[in-house]
Amino acid sequence: MPEKITDGKVDKSYAVDVGGHAGGSEEFYLHLVQEDEENYLEDLVDDDNFEDSGDVQYPHDLLLKRLFLDPEFFKDFLEVSVGEGFADELVAGSFAEMKTDFIGKDLQNFYSDIICSARVGDSEYQFAFLIEHKSYPDKQVTFQILNYLQKLLEKSWSKKKFIQPVLAFLVYHGEGQSKLIDFDAEYSHLPEEIKPDLFGVRIREVNIAELDPEAISGNLLYISYLLVSTNRAKDKREHIGFILKQMSDIGDLKLQRFVENNIETIFYYLLNVTDLPFEEIKMIISEYYYREVDKVKTTADQLREEGMETGERKALEEMAIKQLEGKFKITLSDELKQKIKQSSIEKLLVVMEQIFEIEDLEEVEKILS
């Protein structure tokens, strides 16, 4: 049975329909908490001091982009975020990723959105779907999405002389509230006569961490629900073991196939979301996926395969700094951080490959020189 991830416990939640007013219904949740070893889940860290650097938040971006660009995952996402009827209207074979070359170069490193398109029902036009994700509260997220929306609409008007229908989503999996602006709430105190004249747009928010696992037990979002909690766990080793056990025990055939088809992406995410040694993570994986463990590759190998795009280059810099600080239990000097950021990709990869053999920071400086 799917289990809800909470602060240090496994919480089995059940939505109960108790009826309500005429023509409607009300729901409340029963939370059945178990704390035995079989249902272990480590406490999550509440990081209120996280600041947005403006860079792509790798590896979450990479994981979610790969998942969302799977047509089956995207359809299941629409079932949760919009409704089953709308998702069923997606025209088979029409789903595709949209190019973002219309975004100015000054903004391309800042945005991590996924933009895709698909035909819906008998509509003459392709719908566009803009998906922004955040792993931390961000006061600017509403304006980032609005800026992107503007550029999408400008593009459709200038190229094809029509306003493309665009649905915007915020996928959130951080602590606390996302800071997404609710325009209806902001304007609720104003006179009704002027509300139609005020700017407003609906951005649908999906908080992955707050999804009811029982309700999505047959939905592919259940996989993302399990994975995105990893970076907030205090004891990542036990937490990863818990998640892998949950995935290996999945009985739903659709979810099983999805895990099998995306197992390397899942391993890649688990390798990069923690600073645990490669061999340790490989050992954890082998407990539940011993036949697939040979698919686990080093961070350096995978980054080479990915082609080292701009966002991933920055991610490698951040990862090298994080690994070195974790290894030596210090904060790197500004000078060494700058040297890392100015180094070639090849040298950074050497640092990552030799991270467990490097004995001191002088060795690091020699590699980077």
C-alpha positions as CSV (number, residue, x, y, z in Angstrom):
1,M,0.0,0.0,0.0
2,P,1.4,3.4,-0.9
3,E,2.7,5.3,2.1
4,K,2.9,9.1,2.7
5,I,6.2,10.7,3.3
6,T,6.0,13.0,6.3
7,D,8.5,14.4,8.8
8,G,10.2,11.2,10.0
9,K,7.3,8.9,9.7
10,V,5.4,6.9,7.2
11,D,1.9,8.3,7.1
12,K,-0.8,6.2,5.3
13,S,-3.4,8.8,4.3
14,Y,-6.9,8.0,3.2
15,A,-9.3,10.6,1.7
16,V,-12.8,10.0,3.1
17,D,-15.9,11.5,1.3
18,V,-18.4,12.4,4.0
19,G,-20.9,14.2,1.9
20,G,-21.6,17.8,2.2
21,H,-23.8,20.6,0.9
22,A,-26.3,19.9,-1.9
23,G,-24.5,19.1,-5.1
24,G,-21.1,18.9,-3.4
25,S,-19.0,16.9,-1.1
26,E,-16.4,17.4,1.6
27,E,-13.2,15.4,2.3
28,F,-11.1,14.9,5.3
29,Y,-8.0,12.8,5.8
30,L,-7.4,10.0,8.2
31,H,-3.7,9.7,9.0
32,L,-2.6,6.3,10.2
33,V,1.0,6.6,11.3
34,Q,3.4,3.7,11.7
35,E,6.9,4.0,13.1
36,D,8.2,0.4,12.8
37,E,11.5,-0.4,11.1
38,E,9.7,-2.0,8.1
39,N,8.3,1.4,7.3
40,Y,11.3,3.5,8.0
41,L,11.5,7.1,6.7
42,E,14.1,9.5,7.9
43,D,13.4,13.1,9.1
44,L,13.5,15.7,6.4
45,V,15.6,18.8,6.8
46,D,13.9,22.2,6.8
47,D,16.2,24.6,5.1
48,D,14.8,28.1,5.6
49,N,18.1,29.7,4.6
50,F,18.2,28.4,1.0
51,E,18.7,31.3,-1.5
52,D,18.0,31.1,-5.2
53,S,21.2,31.5,-7.0
54,G,19.4,31.8,-10.4
55,D,21.2,28.7,-11.7
56,V,19.5,25.5,-12.7
57,Q,18.8,23.4,-9.6
58,Y,20.5,20.2,-10.8
59,P,19.9,17.3,-10.5
60,H,16.2,17.9,-9.8
61,D,15.8,19.7,-13.1
62,L,17.4,16.9,-15.1
63,L,15.2,14.2,-13.4
64,L,12.0,16.1,-13.8
65,K,12.7,17.1,-17.4
66,R,13.4,13.4,-18.3
67,L,10.2,12.3,-16.6
68,F,8.0,15.0,-18.0
69,L,9.2,14.4,-21.5
70,D,7.9,10.9,-21.3
71,P,4.4,11.0,-22.9
72,E,2.9,8.5,-20.4
73,F,4.2,10.5,-17.4
74,F,3.0,13.7,-18.9
75,K,-0.5,12.3,-19.4
76,D,-0.6,11.1,-15.8
77,F,0.5,14.5,-14.6
78,L,-2.4,16.1,-16.5
79,E,-4.8,13.6,-14.8
80,V,-3.6,14.9,-11.4
81,S,-3.2,18.6,-12.2
82,V,-6.1,19.2,-14.6
83,G,-8.4,16.2,-14.7
84,E,-8.8,12.7,-16.2
85,G,-11.2,13.9,-18.9
86,F,-8.7,16.5,-20.3
87,A,-5.8,14.0,-20.2
88,D,-7.8,11.4,-22.1
89,E,-8.4,14.0,-24.9
90,L,-4.6,14.2,-25.7
91,V,-4.1,13.1,-29.2
92,A,-1.8,10.1,-29.4
93,G,1.5,10.8,-31.1
94,S,1.1,14.6,-30.9
95,F,3.2,15.1,-27.8
96,A,6.6,16.9,-28.3
97,E,9.1,19.1,-26.6
98,M,9.1,22.7,-27.8
99,K,12.3,24.6,-28.6
100,T,13.2,27.4,-26.3
101,D,15.4,29.3,-28.7
102,F,13.0,32.2,-28.5
103,I,14.2,32.9,-24.9
104,G,17.0,35.5,-24.9
105,K,20.5,34.3,-24.1
106,D,20.4,36.4,-21.0
107,L,17.6,34.3,-19.6
108,Q,18.4,30.8,-20.9
109,N,20.6,30.0,-17.9
110,F,18.0,31.4,-15.5
111,Y,15.0,29.3,-16.6
112,S,14.7,25.6,-16.1
113,D,11.2,25.3,-17.5
114,I,10.0,22.4,-19.6
115,I,7.9,23.4,-22.5
116,C,6.0,20.8,-24.5
117,S,3.0,20.7,-26.8
118,A,0.2,18.4,-27.8
119,R,-3.1,18.3,-29.6
120,V,-6.1,18.1,-27.3
121,G,-9.4,16.8,-28.7
122,D,-10.6,18.3,-31.9
123,S,-8.7,21.6,-31.4
124,E,-7.2,23.1,-34.5
125,Y,-4.1,24.2,-32.6
126,Q,-1.4,22.6,-30.5
127,F,-1.7,23.4,-26.8
128,A,1.5,24.5,-25.1
129,F,2.3,23.4,-21.6
130,L,4.8,25.4,-19.5
131,I,6.1,23.5,-16.5
132,E,8.4,25.3,-14.0
133,H,9.6,23.4,-11.0
134,K,11.1,24.5,-7.7
135,S,12.6,22.7,-4.8
136,Y,12.5,25.7,-2.5
137,P,10.2,28.7,-1.9
138,D,10.8,31.4,-4.4
139,K,9.1,34.8,-4.4
140,Q,10.0,35.4,-8.0
141,V,8.6,32.2,-9.5
142,T,5.3,33.8,-10.5
143,F,7.1,36.5,-12.5
144,Q,9.5,34.0,-14.1
145,I,6.5,32.0,-15.4
146,L,4.7,35.2,-16.5
147,N,7.8,36.3,-18.4
148,Y,8.0,32.9,-20.1
149,L,4.2,33.0,-20.9
150,Q,4.6,36.4,-22.5
151,K,7.4,35.1,-24.8
152,L,5.5,32.1,-25.8
153,L,2.5,34.2,-26.8
154,E,4.6,36.7,-28.6
155,K,6.2,33.8,-30.5
156,S,2.9,32.3,-31.6
157,W,1.5,35.7,-32.6
158,S,4.6,36.8,-34.6
159,K,5.1,33.4,-36.3
160,K,1.5,32.2,-37.0
161,K,-0.7,35.1,-36.2
162,F,-2.7,33.4,-33.5
163,I,-2.6,33.2,-29.7
164,Q,-1.6,29.7,-28.8
165,P,-3.4,28.2,-25.8
166,V,-0.9,27.8,-23.0
167,L,-1.3,26.1,-19.7
168,A,1.2,27.0,-17.0
169,F,2.2,24.8,-14.0
170,L,4.4,25.1,-11.0
171,V,5.7,21.7,-9.8
172,Y,6.9,22.2,-6.2
173,H,8.6,19.8,-3.9
174,G,10.2,22.0,-1.2
175,E,9.5,22.8,2.4
176,G,6.7,25.2,3.3
177,Q,4.8,27.2,0.7
178,S,6.1,27.9,-2.8
179,K,5.3,31.6,-2.7
180,L,3.3,31.4,-5.9
181,I,1.0,34.4,-6.1
182,D,-2.8,33.7,-6.1
183,F,-4.2,36.7,-7.9
184,D,-7.8,36.0,-6.9
185,A,-6.7,36.1,-3.2
186,E,-4.6,39.2,-3.7
187,Y,-7.5,41.1,-5.2
188,S,-10.2,39.6,-3.0
189,H,-10.6,42.8,-1.0
190,L,-11.2,45.0,-4.0
191,P,-14.7,46.1,-5.3
192,E,-16.4,43.5,-7.6
193,E,-16.9,46.1,-10.3
194,I,-13.2,46.5,-11.0
195,K,-12.0,42.8,-10.6
196,P,-12.7,41.9,-14.3
197,D,-10.3,44.8,-15.3
198,L,-7.4,43.6,-13.2
199,F,-4.7,41.4,-14.5
200,G,-5.0,37.7,-13.6
201,V,-3.7,34.4,-14.8
202,R,-4.0,30.9,-13.4
203,I,-0.8,29.0,-12.7
204,R,-1.7,25.5,-11.6
205,E,0.5,24.4,-8.7
206,V,1.2,20.7,-8.0
207,N,3.0,20.1,-4.8
208,I,4.5,16.6,-5.3
209,A,5.4,16.2,-1.6
210,E,1.8,16.7,-0.6
211,L,0.2,14.3,-3.0
212,D,-1.8,11.5,-1.5
213,P,0.1,8.3,-2.3
214,E,-3.1,6.2,-2.1
215,A,-4.8,8.4,-4.7
216,I,-1.8,8.2,-7.1
217,S,-0.8,4.6,-6.4
218,G,-1.4,3.8,-10.1
219,N,-0.2,7.1,-11.4
220,L,3.4,7.6,-12.7
221,L,3.7,10.7,-10.4
222,Y,4.1,8.2,-7.6
223,I,7.7,7.6,-8.8
224,S,8.5,11.3,-8.6
225,Y,6.8,11.5,-5.2
226,L,9.2,8.9,-3.9
227,L,12.4,10.4,-5.5
228,V,12.2,14.1,-4.8
229,S,12.2,13.6,-1.0
230,T,15.8,12.2,-1.1
231,N,17.7,15.5,-0.9
232,R,15.9,16.5,2.2
233,A,16.5,13.4,4.2
234,K,19.0,13.5,7.1
235,D,20.1,9.9,6.7
236,K,20.2,9.5,2.9
237,R,21.5,6.0,3.0
238,E,18.5,4.6,4.8
239,H,16.2,6.9,2.9
240,I,17.4,5.7,-0.5
241,G,17.0,2.1,0.7
242,F,13.4,2.9,1.7
243,I,12.7,4.4,-1.7
244,L,14.2,1.5,-3.7
245,K,12.3,-1.0,-1.6
246,Q,9.1,0.9,-2.4
247,M,9.8,0.9,-6.1
248,S,10.9,-2.8,-6.2
249,D,7.6,-3.8,-4.4
250,I,5.3,-1.9,-6.8
251,G,2.6,-4.2,-8.0
252,D,1.1,-1.9,-10.7
253,L,2.3,-3.1,-14.1
254,K,2.3,0.4,-15.6
255,L,4.5,1.7,-12.8
256,Q,6.8,-1.4,-13.1
257,R,7.4,-0.8,-16.8
258,F,8.0,2.9,-16.2
259,V,10.6,2.1,-13.5
260,E,12.3,-0.5,-15.8
261,N,12.4,1.9,-18.7
262,N,13.8,4.8,-16.6
263,I,16.0,2.9,-14.2
264,E,19.2,4.6,-15.4
265,T,17.6,8.0,-14.9
266,I,16.5,7.0,-11.4
267,F,20.0,5.7,-10.6
268,Y,21.6,8.8,-12.1
269,Y,19.4,11.0,-9.9
270,L,20.2,9.1,-6.7
271,L,23.9,9.2,-7.5
272,N,23.9,13.0,-8.0
273,V,21.4,14.1,-5.3
274,T,23.6,13.0,-2.5
275,D,27.3,13.2,-1.6
276,L,27.4,9.5,-0.6
277,P,30.4,7.6,-2.1
278,F,29.7,5.9,-5.4
279,E,30.4,2.4,-4.1
280,E,28.1,2.9,-1.1
281,I,25.2,4.0,-3.3
282,K,25.9,1.1,-5.7
283,M,25.7,-1.3,-2.7
284,I,22.4,0.1,-1.6
285,I,21.0,-0.3,-5.2
286,S,22.3,-3.9,-5.4
287,E,20.1,-4.9,-2.4
288,Y,17.0,-4.2,-4.5
289,Y,18.1,-4.2,-8.1
290,Y,21.0,-6.6,-8.2
291,R,20.4,-7.4,-11.9
292,E,20.4,-3.7,-12.9
293,V,23.3,-2.5,-10.7
294,D,25.8,-2.8,-13.6
295,K,23.9,0.1,-15.2
296,V,25.1,2.4,-12.4
297,K,27.9,4.5,-13.8
298,T,30.2,7.1,-12.3
299,T,29.1,10.7,-12.2
300,A,31.9,11.6,-14.6
301,D,30.9,9.0,-17.2
302,Q,27.3,10.2,-17.2
303,L,28.2,13.8,-17.4
304,R,30.3,13.0,-20.5
305,E,27.3,11.2,-22.1
306,E,25.0,14.2,-21.3
307,G,27.2,16.5,-23.4
308,M,27.8,19.1,-20.7
309,E,25.3,21.7,-21.5
310,T,25.5,25.1,-19.8
311,G,23.3,24.2,-16.8
312,E,25.1,20.9,-16.3
313,R,28.5,22.6,-16.5
314,K,27.4,24.8,-13.6
315,A,26.1,21.7,-11.8
316,L,29.5,20.0,-12.1
317,E,31.2,23.0,-10.6
318,E,28.8,23.0,-7.7
319,M,29.1,19.2,-7.3
320,A,32.9,19.4,-7.2
321,I,32.8,22.1,-4.5
322,K,30.2,20.1,-2.5
323,Q,32.1,16.9,-2.7
324,L,35.4,18.5,-1.7
325,E,33.9,20.4,1.2
326,G,32.2,17.2,2.4
327,K,35.4,15.1,2.1
328,F,37.6,17.5,4.0
329,K,34.9,18.9,6.3
330,I,35.7,22.6,5.5
331,T,34.4,25.5,3.4
332,L,36.6,26.0,0.4
333,S,38.4,29.3,0.0
334,D,37.0,31.8,-2.5
335,E,40.2,31.5,-4.4
336,L,39.8,27.7,-4.8
337,K,36.1,28.0,-5.7
338,Q,37.1,30.6,-8.4
339,K,39.8,28.2,-9.7
340,I,37.2,25.4,-10.0
341,K,34.8,27.7,-11.9
342,Q,37.5,28.7,-14.3
343,S,38.8,25.2,-14.9
344,S,38.1,23.2,-18.0
345,I,35.4,20.5,-18.0
346,E,38.1,17.9,-18.5
347,K,39.9,18.9,-15.3
348,L,36.7,19.1,-13.3
349,L,35.9,15.5,-14.5
350,V,39.3,14.4,-13.3
351,V,38.6,15.8,-9.9
352,M,35.3,14.0,-9.7
353,E,36.8,10.7,-10.9
354,Q,39.6,10.9,-8.3
355,I,37.5,12.4,-5.5
356,F,38.0,9.4,-3.2
357,E,41.7,9.1,-3.8
358,I,42.6,12.8,-3.4
359,E,44.4,13.2,-0.1
360,D,44.5,17.0,0.3
361,L,43.6,20.3,-1.4
362,E,47.1,20.7,-2.8
363,E,46.3,17.7,-5.1
364,V,43.2,19.4,-6.2
365,E,45.0,22.6,-7.1
366,K,47.6,20.5,-9.1
367,I,44.8,18.9,-11.1
368,L,43.2,22.2,-11.8
369,S,46.4,24.1,-12.7
